């Protein structure tokens, strides 16, 4: 009968003990925020650095997830830039996958990848102040809400964007009476409990994703709170919201209102 290799046995014991120690030491993530970075390239750097600097004041486990999904064959350098940020900033992760849809697909993939007890999403173009994340997070932590979001009280973006947003919110409230208490469907950040997110069924791959999330909340009778925020201009970058967006929104609202798509369920 051959004797076992003592060195191999010792290595196995040390490995098992180290693994057990790492499991015990690793704390659960309290808060995850997904930042939508589509085609942001260098513009994501100051936003991510500022957000990371403030989040570093937290005394619990947190993570910042940069969602840098890309269309194959394009010259989008956002994934590379986000990976460089993650290499030098602790607690930063990158999700960079070939895109299979538009903004809604990115948002769903980002929220699915969040590991926190509380999860949130914000656009990475700098129009929403990073301070709004902490106001929303403090509110959902201190009070009994399922989702806390913002509504835009001052908008420094173009007349075109303001017009589309106004028309969209009016149409949304006409179609869905249960949403009339909400002032701004598309505003971010949106921060929610993991339990609330796991009860939702989100299917949209496009700009309707924010509305679909709100419709899930309304139909599931989730508790929602809105906080005011000032909305900055885009600067030099052009808006990704095209003129046909209103027709796209209207099409989805008709589908939801008349039952061809269900806003409730559990797909998680």
C-alpha positions in Angstrom: 0.0 0.0 0.0 1.5 3.3 -1.1 1.8 6.2 1.5 0.2 9.5 0.5 2.6 12.3 -0.3 3.0 14.3 3.0 3.7 17.6 1.1 0.6 17.1 -1.1 -1.5 16.5 2.0 -0.2 19.6 3.7 -0.8 21.7 0.7 -4.4 20.4 0.5 -5.0 21.2 4.2 -3.6 24.7 3.9 -5.6 25.4 0.8 -8.8 24.2 2.4 -8.2 26.3 5.5 -7.4 29.4 3.5 -10.5 28.9 1.4 -12.6 28.6 4.6 -10.9 31.7 6.1 -11.6 33.7 2.9 -15.3 32.6 3.0 -15.6 33.7 6.6 -13.9 37.1 6.1 -15.7 38.1 2.9 -18.7 40.3 3.8 -21.8 40.5 1.8 -22.2 43.6 -0.5 -24.6 46.1 1.0 -24.9 48.4 -2.0 -24.3 48.1 -5.8 -24.7 50.8 -8.3 -24.6 50.1 -12.0 -23.4 53.0 -14.2 -24.5 53.0 -17.8 -21.4 53.9 -19.9 -22.5 53.3 -23.5 -20.0 55.2 -25.8 -18.9 57.5 -23.0 -15.2 56.8 -23.6 -13.0 59.4 -21.7 -16.1 61.2 -20.4 -16.7 58.4 -18.0 -13.4 58.9 -16.2 -14.3 62.1 -14.1 -17.8 60.7 -13.3 -16.5 57.3 -12.1 -13.6 58.9 -10.2 -15.9 61.3 -8.4 -18.5 58.6 -7.6 -15.7 56.3 -6.4 -14.3 59.0 -4.2 -17.6 59.6 -2.4 -18.5 56.0 -2.1 -15.1 55.3 -0.4 -16.6 57.1 2.6 -19.0 54.2 3.2 -18.2 52.0 6.1 -19.8 48.9 4.6 -19.2 46.7 1.5 -20.1 48.3 -1.8 -19.4 48.0 -5.5 -19.4 50.2 -8.5 -20.3 48.4 -11.7 -19.4 50.1 -15.0 -21.6 48.8 -17.8 -19.6 49.2 -20.9 -21.4 46.9 -23.4 -20.5 47.5 -27.0 -21.6 46.8 -30.6 -19.1 44.4 -32.2 -17.2 46.0 -35.0 -17.4 49.6 -33.8 -14.5 51.8 -32.6 -16.0 52.3 -29.1 -13.1 52.5 -26.6 -15.4 52.6 -23.6 -14.7 49.0 -22.5 -10.9 49.5 -22.6 -11.2 52.8 -20.6 -13.5 51.2 -18.0 -11.1 48.2 -17.5 -8.3 50.7 -16.9 -10.4 52.4 -14.3 -11.2 49.1 -12.6 -7.5 48.2 -12.4 -6.6 51.3 -10.3 -9.9 51.8 -8.4 -10.8 49.2 -5.8 -14.4 47.9 -5.6 -14.9 48.7 -9.3 -16.1 46.0 -11.6 -16.7 46.1 -15.4 -19.4 44.5 -17.5 -18.4 44.7 -21.1 -20.4 42.3 -23.4 -21.3 42.4 -27.1 -24.6 44.2 -27.2 -27.8 42.3 -28.0 -30.1 45.3 -27.5 -30.1 49.0 -26.8 -30.2 50.9 -23.5 -32.8 48.6 -21.9 -30.7 45.6 -22.5 -27.7 47.3 -20.9 -29.7 48.3 -17.9 -31.1 44.8 -17.3 -27.7 43.2 -17.7 -26.2 45.7 -15.2 -28.9 45.2 -12.6 -28.7 41.5 -13.0 -24.9 41.7 -12.3 -25.3 43.7 -9.2 -24.6 41.7 -6.0 -25.8 44.1 -3.3 -28.6 44.0 -0.8 -29.6 47.3 -2.4 -29.1 47.9 -6.1 -29.3 50.9 -8.3 -28.7 52.3 -11.7 -27.6 55.7 -13.1 -26.6 57.1 -16.4 -22.8 57.8 -16.7 -23.1 61.0 -18.8 -23.0 63.3 -15.8 -26.4 64.8 -16.2 -27.5 63.4 -12.9 -25.4 64.5 -9.9 -23.6 61.7 -8.1 -24.9 63.2 -4.8 -28.4 62.1 -5.8 -27.2 58.5 -5.4 -26.5 59.0 -1.7 -29.7 60.9 -1.1 -31.7 58.1 -2.6 -29.7 55.4 -0.8 -30.0 57.2 2.6 -33.8 57.4 2.1 -34.3 53.8 1.2 -32.1 52.7 4.1 -33.9 54.8 6.7 -37.5 54.4 5.5 -39.6 51.5 4.4 -39.6 51.9 0.7 -39.0 49.4 -2.1 -37.7 51.9 -4.6 -36.4 55.5 -4.3 -35.8 57.6 -7.4 -35.5 61.2 -8.5 -37.6 63.7 -10.4 -36.1 66.5 -12.4 -37.1 70.0 -11.0 -34.6 72.0 -13.1 -33.4 70.9 -16.5 -30.4 72.4 -18.3 -30.7 70.2 -21.3 -32.1 71.1 -24.7 -35.7 72.1 -25.5 -35.9 69.0 -27.7 -35.1 66.7 -24.7 -37.5 68.7 -22.4 -40.3 68.5 -25.0 -39.9 64.7 -25.4 -39.9 64.1 -21.7 -43.0 66.2 -21.1 -45.0 64.6 -23.8 -43.9 61.1 -22.7 -44.8 61.7 -19.1 -48.3 63.1 -20.0 -49.0 60.1 -22.3 -47.7 57.7 -19.6 -50.1 59.1 -17.0 -53.0 59.0 -19.4 -52.4 55.3 -20.2 -51.6 54.2 -16.7 -53.7 56.0 -14.0 -51.9 54.2 -11.2 -48.7 56.2 -12.1 -50.2 59.7 -11.8 -48.5 60.3 -8.4 -45.1 59.8 -10.0 -43.7 63.0 -11.6 -40.9 61.7 -13.8 -40.8 58.2 -15.1 -37.4 58.2 -16.7 -35.4 60.0 -14.1 -32.5 58.4 -12.3 -30.9 57.2 -10.1 -33.3 54.5 -9.3 -32.3 52.5 -6.2 -34.3 49.5 -5.0 -34.1 46.6 -2.7 -32.9 43.3 -4.1 -36.2 41.7 -3.0 -38.2 44.2 -5.0 -36.1 43.7 -8.1 -36.4 40.0 -7.9 -40.2 40.3 -8.1 -40.1 42.2 -11.3 -40.2 41.0 -14.9 -38.2 43.3 -17.2 -38.1 42.5 -20.9 -37.4 45.8 -22.7 -34.2 46.2 -24.7 -34.8 49.9 -25.5 -35.7 53.3 -23.9 -38.9 51.9 -22.5 -37.0 50.1 -19.7 -37.5 52.8 -17.1 -41.3 52.8 -17.7 -41.4 49.1 -17.6 -39.7 49.1 -14.2 -42.2 51.7 -12.9 -45.1 49.7 -14.3 -43.8 46.6 -12.4 -43.7 48.7 -9.2 -47.2 50.0 -9.7 -48.7 46.6 -10.5 -46.9 44.9 -7.6 -48.0 47.7 -5.2 -44.4 48.5 -4.3 -43.6 51.5 -2.2 -42.0 54.3 -4.3 -40.5 57.6 -3.1 -39.3 60.5 -5.4 -36.7 63.1 -4.6 -36.0 66.3 -6.5 -32.8 66.7 -8.5 -31.3 69.2 -10.9 -30.6 67.8 -14.4 -27.4 69.1 -16.1 -26.8 69.6 -19.8 -25.1 67.0 -22.0 -22.4 69.3 -23.0 -20.9 68.6 -26.4 -22.3 65.1 -26.8 -25.5 64.7 -28.8 -28.5 62.9 -27.3 -29.0 59.2 -28.1 -32.8 59.8 -27.9 -34.0 60.0 -31.5 -37.2 61.8 -32.8 -38.8 58.4 -33.2 -38.5 57.7 -29.5 -42.0 59.1 -28.8 -43.6 56.6 -31.3 -41.5 53.8 -29.8 -42.8 54.8 -26.3 -46.3 55.0 -27.6 -46.1 51.6 -29.2 -44.9 50.0 -25.9 -47.5 51.8 -23.9 -50.3 50.5 -26.1 -48.9 46.9 -25.8 -48.9 47.2 -22.0 -52.2 49.0 -21.7 -54.1 46.5 -23.8 -52.4 43.3 -22.5 -50.1 42.0 -25.2 -47.2 42.4 -22.7 -47.5 41.6 -19.0 -45.8 44.0 -16.6 -45.8 41.7 -13.6 -44.3 38.3 -12.8 -41.0 36.8 -11.8 -38.3 36.1 -14.2 -35.3 36.2 -11.8 
